[in-house]
Amino acid sequence: EALRDTYIVCYGDAGWGRAASTTAKYYNPITSICVIRATREEEQRVRAALTMLRQIGGEEVVCRVAEVCGSVRSCRRTAEAVEKRRFARRRERAESAVERKTMLEAEASAIALLQ
């Protein structure tokens, strides 16, 4: 919804009509990874709308495009690799065995969601 609202502010209802197939396919609040599906024609507009996005659900956000992929399969692989790197960094910073175990469980469930 936040992306749609920002898109409408930037490009109006007619702009959103052209980009109505744009959807957030996956979001992980722990690693802050979000996968957005958009048509090739709308990619630049979606990027611009993301730069204007400041809040999601009342929480401040800063959006950064990490990768643009041509297929769902390559997008999944890229998102999985980014998730694994972020979880590995969090495990390194964990101060106790319990925290590390929690991170491993969270990583397993996040990767399962991408499948």
C-alpha positions as CSV (number, residue, x, y, z in Angstrom):
1,E,0.0,0.0,0.0
2,A,2.8,2.4,0.9
3,L,4.4,2.0,-2.6
4,R,1.0,2.4,-4.3
5,D,0.3,5.6,-2.4
6,T,3.7,7.0,-3.2
7,Y,3.3,6.0,-6.8
8,I,0.0,7.8,-7.0
9,V,1.5,10.9,-5.5
10,C,4.3,10.9,-8.1
11,Y,2.4,9.8,-11.2
12,G,-1.3,10.1,-10.4
13,D,-4.1,7.6,-10.8
14,A,-3.4,7.2,-14.5
15,G,0.2,6.4,-13.7
16,W,-0.9,3.8,-11.2
17,G,-3.3,2.4,-13.8
18,R,-0.4,1.6,-16.0
19,A,1.6,0.1,-13.1
20,A,-1.3,-1.8,-11.4
21,S,0.6,-5.1,-11.8
22,T,3.4,-3.8,-9.6
23,T,3.4,-5.8,-6.4
24,A,5.5,-6.5,-3.4
25,K,6.1,-10.3,-3.6
26,Y,8.2,-10.7,-0.5
27,Y,9.2,-8.7,2.6
28,N,11.4,-9.7,5.5
29,P,11.3,-7.2,8.4
30,I,14.3,-8.7,10.0
31,T,16.7,-8.2,7.1
32,S,14.6,-5.4,5.4
33,I,14.6,-7.2,2.1
34,C,11.6,-6.5,-0.2
35,V,11.1,-8.1,-3.6
36,I,8.9,-5.9,-5.9
37,R,7.6,-7.2,-9.2
38,A,7.1,-4.7,-12.0
39,T,7.0,-4.6,-15.7
40,R,10.2,-3.6,-17.6
41,E,8.5,-0.5,-18.8
42,E,7.7,0.6,-15.3
43,E,11.1,-0.1,-13.7
44,Q,12.3,3.5,-13.8
45,R,9.1,4.9,-12.4
46,V,9.1,2.3,-9.6
47,R,12.7,3.2,-8.7
48,A,11.7,6.9,-8.6
49,A,8.6,6.2,-6.4
50,L,10.9,4.1,-4.1
51,T,13.1,7.1,-3.6
52,M,10.1,9.1,-2.4
53,L,8.9,6.4,0.0
54,R,9.7,7.5,3.5
55,Q,7.4,5.4,5.8
56,I,5.9,1.9,5.8
57,G,3.4,1.3,8.5
58,G,4.5,4.3,10.5
59,E,8.2,3.2,10.4
60,E,10.8,5.3,8.7
61,V,12.4,3.6,5.7
62,V,15.1,4.3,3.2
63,C,14.8,2.2,0.0
64,R,17.7,1.1,-2.1
65,V,17.5,-1.0,-5.2
66,A,20.0,-3.9,-4.8
67,E,19.4,-5.7,-8.0
68,V,17.1,-5.8,-11.0
69,C,16.4,-9.3,-12.3
70,G,14.7,-10.6,-15.4
71,S,12.9,-13.6,-14.0
72,V,11.4,-14.7,-10.8
73,R,14.0,-17.5,-10.5
74,S,16.9,-15.1,-10.7
75,C,15.2,-12.7,-8.3
76,R,14.8,-15.5,-5.8
77,R,18.4,-16.5,-6.0
78,T,19.6,-12.9,-5.6
79,A,17.3,-12.3,-2.6
80,E,18.4,-15.6,-1.0
81,A,22.1,-14.7,-1.3
82,V,21.5,-11.2,0.2
83,E,19.4,-12.7,3.0
84,K,22.2,-15.2,3.8
85,R,24.8,-12.5,3.9
86,R,22.7,-10.3,6.2
87,F,21.9,-13.2,8.5
88,A,25.6,-14.2,8.6
89,R,26.6,-10.6,9.7
90,R,23.9,-10.7,12.4
91,R,25.1,-14.1,13.7
92,E,28.7,-12.7,13.9
93,R,27.4,-9.8,16.0
94,A,25.3,-12.1,18.2
95,E,26.7,-12.2,21.8
96,S,25.2,-15.5,22.9
97,A,24.6,-19.0,21.6
98,V,20.9,-18.4,22.1
99,E,21.0,-15.3,19.8
100,R,23.0,-17.3,17.2
101,K,20.5,-20.1,17.3
102,T,17.6,-17.7,17.0
103,M,19.3,-16.1,13.9
104,L,19.7,-19.6,12.3
105,E,16.0,-20.4,12.8
106,A,15.0,-17.0,11.4
107,E,17.3,-17.5,8.4
108,A,15.8,-21.0,7.7
109,S,12.3,-19.6,7.8
110,A,13.2,-16.6,5.6
111,I,14.8,-18.8,3.0
112,A,11.8,-21.2,3.1
113,L,9.5,-18.2,2.3
114,L,11.6,-17.5,-0.8
115,Q,11.1,-21.0,-2.2
